[in-house]
Amino acid sequence: MNAIVLASTVHFQRFGNPTTQTTRVTIERAVEENSAIRPILSAEVHLVLVTFLTAACLFVGTMGIVSNVLVILTYSKLGFSETINISYLVLAISDLCSSVIRCWGAICFVFIVTEANVPFDPSSLPVPTSFYPAQGFEKTTAFVTAFIAFERCLCVQFPLHVKTIVTKRKTVYSIVIIFLLGFLPSNLIHMVYPLKWVFSPSKNRTILAMVPLETPVRYILQRALLAYYGTVLHFTALIAVWICTIFLAVGLKKKASIRKENLMHPNNGTSDKQKERRVIKTVFLLAITYLACSIPAAATMLVPQFEPEFSTTRGLARISRVCHMLSLLITQLNSSTNLFIFLHTGSKFRRTCFALFIK
C-alpha cells in the first residue's frame, strides 16, 4: 500500500494533477482497491472537502491581504513615536506575507489553474513555495505576538523604567532576530526542490516543475524543518504567549488594587490611563486570537503521536489531510483579524484608517 501511495504522490509532484475531477476520483479509487487499509472518507467526499477548504483558504487569504495592507498604511501615517507601533507594523507585514503565500498555494490547487495550458506544473509548487515559507512567516507572527505581550508585561511591571528597557533600537534588533529565526530557515527547502524540465503525460509536453531530489539529504532536511517549525517554534511561541498573557493579567490585577488606594485623585493622568487600557486590551485580543487559532494546529500535530493511524499513509489518511487543511485555515484566520482588533480598540487608529478613504 505504501508503495502505491508513494508512487501516486511522486506522479502528482512530478507531472501535475489529472485533467478532470472524475480522473482524480478514479485514480484514488484504484489506490483504494489495491490497498489493505480502507480509508473512512470516500474519494468523492474527500475531493469535495478539499475543494471547499482550498476555496476557503483563498478567500481568507485575500481578506488577510486587504486588511494587513490597510494596517500598514494606517501605522505608516500614525508614525512610530511609540515602540509598540513598530511591533504592530511588523506584525502586519508578516501577516501580509503569510496571506500572500497561502493564497498562492491555494491558487496552485485550483482546478482551473492545474488544467490550464501553462508551461509549468502548478502542483509541484505549493510545498517549496507556499507551505514552508508560510510556516516561516506564521512562526514569525507568533513570536512578534509574544514579543508584544512581553513588552506590555514590562510596561505593567516596571512603568518607571520601561522606556530605558524597551527602546526603538532594542525593538528593531529583537524583530530582526525573530525574522532570522522564523523565516530564514524555510528557504533551505529550495536546496532540495530544484527547477527541472520534465515530460508531462497529461499535457503531452515538456514543462517546468520543482522536482524533489531523491536523496537522503532531502528527507533529513524536510524532517528537520517539520520538527523545527511544527514542534520547536510552534510550541515555544504558544507557551511564550500563554506565559506573557498570564503575567500581564496578574500585573494588571496588582495595578488595579494599587489604584484603589489613590481614589483621592481620580482625575490624575486619566487620559494616560485610558490610553494604557486601550493598548493592553489590544494586546490581550491579539494574544487570545493567536492562542485560539493555534490550538487546532497544535492538536493535529499531537494526535499522530497517540494515534499512529492518523497519518498520510494509513487508514485515516484522508481525515488527517482534511483536519490539517482545516487547522491551517483556522491558523490563517489569525493573519486576517488584526485590522478588526485595531479598529475596535484604537480610536486614533480608527480615525486614521477611515481617513484613508476620504479625500
N, C-alpha and C positions, 0 to 999 in steps of 0.2 A: 504493500500500500504506500509506504513512504517513498519508494522509488517512483511510483506512478505520479504521486503528488509533486515530487521534486521535478520530474520531467515536465509536467504541465506548467509548473511555476517557471522553469527555465524557458519554456516556449513563450509564455506571456512576456517575460522580461526581455527576451531577445527579439521576438518577431511581432509583438503587439497583440492586442486582443482580437478575437474573431470579429467578423464584419457585422454580425447581427446578434440581437439578443437571443434569438432561437438557437443559433450556433453555440453561444455561450452555455445555455442550459443543456444542450445536447452533450457537449463535452463534459460538463460536470456530472451529468447522469452516467456517462460512460465510466468516469472515475469511480462513482458510487458502486456500480455493478461489479467492478473489479476490486473493490475494497472489502476487507474483512470487517471493518467497523462502519456501521451505517450512521451518517450524520442525522441529527434530530430535525434540523431545518431542511426542508426540501430546496432543490435548486431554484425553483420559481420564487418561493418566498424570500430566500436569501438574496436573490437578484433585486427584488422589489425593495427590500430594506436597504441594501447597499446603495441603490439608485437614489432613494429618498434621502438617506444620510449624506450622500455626496452633494445633492442639491441644497440641503440644509447648510452644509459647511460653506458652500459657495455664497449663499445668502448672508449668513452670519459674518463671513469674511468681508464681504462687500460693506456691510454695516460697520464693521470694525475699521475699515479703511476710511470711510467718510467721517466717522466720529473722531478718530485719532488725528486726522488732518485738521479738524476744527479745534481740537485741544491744542495742537502745536501752534496754529495760527493765533489762538487766543493768548496763550502764555508768551508768545513772541511779542505781543502787544503789551501785555502786563509788565514785562520786564523781569529781571532776576535780582532784584534788591534783596530778596529772601532766598536762602539756600534751598528751601523746600520747593520753590518754583522750578529750580534746576532739576530736582529729582522728578517732579511731575512731568516736565518736558521730556526727560529721558525715558520715563515710563511710557509716555505716548509714542515716542519714536520706536521703542522696542515692540510695543503692541502693533504699531502700524506695519513694521517689517514682518512680524509674525502673521498678521492678517493677509498681507500680500502673498506671502509664500504659501499659506494654506489655500488661498484662492487658486493659485497656480496649480497646486497639487490636485484640487478638485476639478479644475478645467481639464487636466490630463486624463481624468477618468470619465469625463462626459462622453457619451456615445457619439455625438456629432463630431467631436474633435478626433476621437480614435478612428472613426471611419472616414475622416477627411483624407483627401489625396495630398498629404503633406510629405515632404522629403525626409521626415524623421519619424521615430517611433515614440508617440506620447506616453505609452505605457511603461517605457523604460526610464522615464524621467522623474516620477514622483519620489522614489526612495532617495536618490542622491541630491536632488534639487529642491525637494519640499520637506520630506519627513525629518531628516537630520537638521537642516538649517532652521526649521520651525522649532524643533526641540531646543536648539541653541538660544533662540530669541525668547521662547517661553520660559526657559530657566533664568534668562537674564531679567525678564519681567518679574519673576518670583523673587529674585534676590534684591532687585530695586525696591519692590514692595516691602521686603524685610528691612531694608536699609531705611526707608521712610518711617516705618514703625519704630525702629531703633532710635532714629533721630528724635521722634516725638517723645520717646521714653526719657531721653536725656533732657529734653526741654522741661518735662514734668519733674524729674528727679533733681536736676541742677539748674533751676531757672536763672540763677545769677551768673553762672559760668558757661552757659551753653554756647554763647556767641564766640567764646575763645576755644571751646571744644569742637564745635561744628562750624568750620569756616568754608568759604567758597572753594578754596584750593583743596582742602581735605575732601570735600564733597565730590569735586571733579576727579580727583585721584581714585577715590573709592569706586566711582561709577566706571572709570576706565578699567580698573581691575575686575569688576563684575563682568564687563563685556568681554574681556580677555578670557576669563574662566568659563563664561557661559556660551558665547557664540564661537570663538575661535576654534575649539577642538572639533566642532561639527564639520568644518571644512576638510578635515582629514579623510572623509569618506570619498572625496574625489580622486584620491590616490588609487583606489581600487575599483572605481567606476569610470574607466576611460571611454571617450567617444570613439566609436568604430563604425565602419561601413559594413552592413550585414544584409543578407538577402532575406526579404520578407515573402514567404509563400502566399500569404493572404492578399498582398498587394502586387505580387509578381514583379518586384523591382528591388533594387538595392537602395536601402535607406540608412540614415544616420541614427545610431542608437547608443545609449550608455550601457555597455555590456559589462557585468561584474566579472572580475578576474577570478578564475577557478584556482586560487592558490590558498595555502593555509594563512597567509598574511591577511587576506580579506576577511576570513571567518574570525580570526583573532581580533582584528580591528573593529569589526561590527559588534562582536560580543563586548569588547571593551567600551565602545561608545554607548551601547544599550545599557550596560551596567552603570556607566558614568552618569548618563542623563536620566535613565529610568529609575535608578536606585539612589546613588550618592547625592546628586544635586537635587533630585525631586524631594526626597525625604529630609534632606538637610534644610532646604528652603521652607518646607512645610513646618518642620519643628521650630525653625527660627521665627517664622511669622507667628506661630502659636505662642511662643515664649514672650516675644516682644508685645504682643497684644495683651497677654495676661499681666505683664509688668506695667503696661500702660494703664490698664483698668485699675490695678492696685494703687498705682501712683495717683490716679485721679480721685480715688476714694479717700486717700490720705489728704490730698489737697482740699477736697470738699469739707472734710472735718476741720481743717485749719481755717478755712474761710468762714465757718460758722462763728468762730471766735472774733471775727472782725466785722460784726454786723453794725458796729457803731459808725462805720464809714462805708455805707453801701454804694456810694457813687464814686469811690476811689478806683480809678482805672477801669471803669465799666466797659468802655469801648475795646480796650486791650483784652479784657476777659472774654468778651463776646467773640472777638476775632480768634482767640486761642481755642475757644469751644468749637468754633466752626472748623478750624484746622484739624482738631482732634477727631471731630465727627467724620470728617473726610477720610482721615487715616483709618479709623475704625471700619468704615464702609468698604474701603479698598482692601483691607486685610480680610474682613469677613467674606467678601465676594471671592477673593482668591482662594481662601480655605474651602468655601463651598464648591467652587468649580474644580478644585484639585483632588478632592476626596474620591470621586468616581475613578479618576485615573490611577490613584494610589491603590484602590480596590482591585482594579483589573490587573495590576502588577503583582499583588499579593495572592490573589486567588489561585493562580497556577502553582504556587509553592505548596498549597494544601490539596489541590485537586489537579493532578497531572493531566487528566483528560481535557482540561480547559486550556488547550494549546492549538496551534495552527496545523498540527499533523495528526490529530486524534479525533475521536467521535464528536467532540463538542467544538470542532474547528470553526464551523460557520457561526455558532453562537458567540464564540470567542471573538471572531472578526467583527461581528455586529456590535458587541459590547465595547470593543476597543474603539471603533469608529464613533460610537455614542459618547464615550468618555472624552475623546478628542474634540467632539463638537461642544461638549459642556466646557472643556478647558478653553476652547476658542471664544466662548461667550465672555470669559474674563477679559479678553482683549477688546471687547465691544461695549462695555458698560461704563468705562471711566468718564465719558462725556456726561452721562446722566447723573453720575455721582457728583461731579464738579458743579453741574447746573443746579443740583438740589442743595448743596451745602455752601456754595460760594456766591454771594450776591454780586461781588465785584466781577467775578468770572462770568456770571450770567449776563451782566450788563455789557461787558466787553465782547462776549460771544455773539449776542444779539446785534451788537453794533456792526459786526462784520457783514450783515445782510442789509444794513441801512446806509444809504449814500449820504 
